[in-house]
Structure formats: C-alpha cells, structure tokens
Amino acid sequence: MTSRTRKILFFTFLLLFAVGTPLIILYSQGYYFDFDKKTFSKTGAVFLKTNPVKAKIFINGEFEKETGWLSGDFLIKNLKVKEYSVKAEKDGFQSWQKTLKVEPGLVTEAKHILLIPLEPPREVVSDEEAFPAGQRKTQPEIKDSLAVGMIENSVYYLDSKNGQLWRTDANQEKKEQVTFSPVPSFETAPDWPKNFSYRLIISPKQKIALIENPSTSLGTSPSTSLGASGNLYLFNEQNRSFQKLAERAQNAEFSPDEQKLLYSNENELWVYFLSDILGQPQKKSGEHNLITRLSQKIGQVSWLSDSEHVVFSVAADSENIVKIAELDDRDQRNTVDFIKIKSPEFRYDSKTDEIYFSENENFYGVSLK
C-alpha cells in the first residue's frame, strides 16, 4: 500500500468519523433527519394504557406489542413527528382506534382506552341487587319547598316563598341560606312558582346543579320526573347564585372526580368542564364539549367510574340501546353499542362495574369487564 493510498484512507475514515459521530449522538438523543423539511427533528413517543390489560397494539396497521399484564400500559419511543393510526384489540372485546399526532420531544398519551365486551352475558339477579332500596333514598319533607336534595347529613331545598336555596341538617334543626339571589324564574314569571318544577343534583363534595322546568311552555302539568326539559343551572360559589349553563336539559350528573358535569337533552349529550384538565386532551374550565348528537331520543345518562366515559340509553324501535362513549375527542370519538334492553332505565354500579336493568319482570346484570 503506497503512502498516498494510506493518506486517502486515513482522511476518508477521519471524515466518516467527523460526520458519523455527531449523527450517532443525535440519533441516540432522539433526533432524525427530516428529508421533507431538510433539517434534524426530535422524535416523540406514544404512551397507551388499556383496560383490560394485555391488549394488542397496532401502529399504522402493524402489530407492535401487547400492553403490560399488570397495569395495561405501553410506551412506544423514537417515533417520527407525524400522525399515526393507533389500534387496540383483544379477543372478545370491541376494538379501539384513533389517529394520534406525535410532537417533537413530547409524549402523546391515550391513558383511558376502554375495550367493551363484544357479547356480554346477562346474569339474572335479584331486584334488590339490581336496584338496592338503600340507594333509593326518600327525601325528607320540608314545608314550602319546591325541590329537595340530600347528601349525607346535608339537606338542600328550594324555598317556594323566596326562590332561594337553603341548607339544613337531617333533623332540620339548623338552617343556612345558600344563595343570595333567587332562581331567575322567581323574578320573570308573574305567577311563580305555579307551573314550574325543579330538580336538584348534588355531588358528594356538595357541588350543586339545578334543572328548572317551565311546564306551562310544554302544555303539561308540573313534574319532577326524569325527562322533563328545562334550563340547567350551576351553583356559583363566588357570587352565591345559580349560573345558567344550558337550555332544554333533561338529565345532569357530576362526574366521580367532580371535575365535569354531564348533561343531556332529547337528542344531545354534553359535558361541561368545572376545572382545567391538564391531561391529554387538555380542556379549559367552563368549556362545553358535545359528546354526541342523535336523531333518536336519549334516555338515561350516567358516568362510568373512571370519569372518562359515559353510558347512556337511546330509543331504537321497540328496544333501547345502551351505548358507551369516551370523552377523548381527538380524531374520532369511540362510541360503541353495549347491550339492547327493553326498558330505558338502567343502573350503573361503579363498585362492580356492571349495568343492571329489568326486563319481562326479571332483573339482569351485565359486566363491563
């Protein structure tokens, strides 16, 4: 080998070392060369968590891995910055799919992937197990009250004389004024409270919502039953008054984490955010989020225990379809049909993760697991 050849080889390897070493370092730190942008970009990652665990994960149609057997999570690192089609599957369950965007240097999360059983079996249960008498609390009778709501030892009631909300104890020995101003209809309706009915919704931490039903506009007599449509109000602790959130509301329920309020009208299902949600997808306090809008009538609505999914019934011919929808509105919102029942009413039990209902004089329980 001549001296000239040795010099060429030396400088060639030196050049490769000078160019390759920074590339190796950049790659090890999560960078890649983006040929479209003609620059180096930092990779991102996707973190997934499924329930149930050991679900198969597919990225752009290619199988990646199963989620962990203990916590059901899975981290996919060093992904190029772009959108990915992510799918979760498990035998016997309906699949979940969503397009997620990977950002440079960030982890895109989908931590509330719930897979619903394909053909959940019905288990015959007793009426007490399906609808326990202890959960059907009888509200105390309070003189001159239009609506009564009770949580633990606190009793809230709307006074028919002044249209204000009051709080008392179970023995009605102490009385405390909650709102400083009456409900809006008190000042606008000349014959108030005639032809008005009200329903109080109170959370365990004593957040309060109120549905006001002006029955005269519907040509019916006052009623406090589910399905009556009217204005939805939320109690504002700062000014001690009710703040109007929506019209034509039929049902409302606070989420188990007390960060959201679910409400529905005849054909729509909405979520109102009571506080900022820092997890993905982020939401701002005071934001209204439409879950679904249907041509069929929406019946009963409820939260699942994770506060990230809602369950509701929809009228369909002679049956009612119980559906489950996720809150995550990135790309498509995963909404699935769970079971078909005859009755529009059901009860979700957060402890057993089962849905109970009655049909043909029998009572049934169906598990989400």
Summary of the structure (lengths in Angstrom):
residues: 369
radius of gyration: 28.0
end to end distance: 73.0
largest distance: 110.8
contacts: 1092
relative contact order: 0.10
helix: 11%
strand: 48%
